[in-house]
Amino acid sequence: MYSVVKRVDFCYGHRLLDYEGVCKHPHGHNAVAEIEIRTAALDQRSMVCDFSDVKRLVKSWIDREIDHKMILRSDDPLVNPLRELGEPVFLVESNPTVERIARLIYEHVQQSGLPVVRVKVWETPTSSATYEPDASSAKA
């Protein structure tokens, strides 16, 4: 198997509801997403895929959808006040943890048609979360 990893830097804010630690307050992160693409055979250019294709498909989506936005649970009481102030928000159904954000990016890459196997998001230089489906869900 061959694989390549493309890193994408982005910034976001969030908070966690029903949580007792400091992350219950709005705060931000300078994040790094690592998108791993894997294939058994190289293409006609001897590549898994072109890094510029990953950048075009993934970075453009991250830039448009979640970069410099507050990622909030859809029932967060901050949603309407932030929207009234014209602040950009991105809504998810569950707490916007780094694990959830890794899966969100994975799902977008998969829908784009790239053979993604793993997405790791570094929330801080020392803390990351990875999403990769298990073998049974990857075939579903």
N, C-alpha and C positions, 0 to 999 in steps of 0.2 A: 504494500500500500504506500502511496505517496500522500503527503499532506503539506499544505501551506497555511500560515497563520498571518492574518492581516490585523494590525492594531488600529483602532480608531479612538481618538481622544474626544471627550465631550464633557460638558458641565450640566448638572441638573440640581434641582432642589427637591426635597420631599419631607415628609414626616410620617411617622407610624402611629396609627390609631390603635387604641386598646393595648397600649404598650407602656410600661412603667419606667423605662430608661430615658436618657437624655434625648434619644431620637424621636420622642413624642413631640418635640418642638420643631418648627420649620428650620431647616438647615440645608446646606449645599455640599456638593462633592465635585471634585475634578476627577472624572472617571476615565478609565481606559478599558475598552472592549477588545478582546482578542477573539477573532472569528477563525475557526479552523475548518478548512475545506479539505476533503479527502477523496481519493479515487484510486482504483486499482491500476488504471492505465493512464499514461500521459496523452495529451492531445497532439495534434499535428505539429505544434510548436515545441513539443517536449515539455509541456507545462501541465500542472494540475488545473490551473486557471490563471488568467492574467491578474496580477494584483490590482491593476487599474479597473478591471471589471468588478472586483470585490469592493473597491473604493467607491465606484460609481453607484453600485446597487445598495451598499450598506451605509456608507458615510452620508450619502445624500439623504437617505431616509432618516438616519439619526439626526442630522442637521435640521431637517424639516420638522420632525415629529417630537423629539425629546431634548435636543440640545438647548440649554439655557431656558428650560421650562420647569415649572413645578409639576412633578409627577405625584398625583394624589389619588387616593381611593375615591371612587365616584360618590360616596356618601359623606365625604369630608366636609365639615361645615365651612371650611375656607374656600371651597370651589366658587360659590356665588360672589362673595366679596372680592376675590381676586379677579374674577371675570368682569365685575363692575368697574374695577380699576384699570381694566385693559391689560392685565397681566396674563402671560401665556401659561396655560395649564394643559397637561396631558392626563387623562383619566384612565385608571385601571380598576378592575373589579375587586381586587384584593389589595392588601397593604403593599405599597410600592417598595418592597425590599430589594436589595441588590440581586437576590435570587430570582425574584419576579422579573426584574429588568433584563437579566441574562436570558430568561426564557422568552421574553417579548422580542428581543433582538434575534434569537435563534429562529423563532417562528417567522419573522419577516424574511430572514435569509432563506429559509426553507421554501417559503412561498415564491421567492424570486427565482427559484430553480437551481440554485447552487447546491452541490452535495455537502452541505454543512454537517459536521458531526459533533461540534462542541462550540459553545460560546462561554467565555470567562469574562466577567466584568470586575475590574479592580475598583472598588469604591474609595479606597485610600491606598497609599503605597504598600501597606501591610495587610490589607483585608480584601479578599475577593470571594466571589461565588461563581460556580460553574453550572451551566445547564447542558446536559447531553441526555437524550432519551435512552432508556434501556433498549436492549435488542428487540424485545417484543413490541414496544410502542414505536420504534423506528420503522418497522415493517408495516404498521397499521396505516 
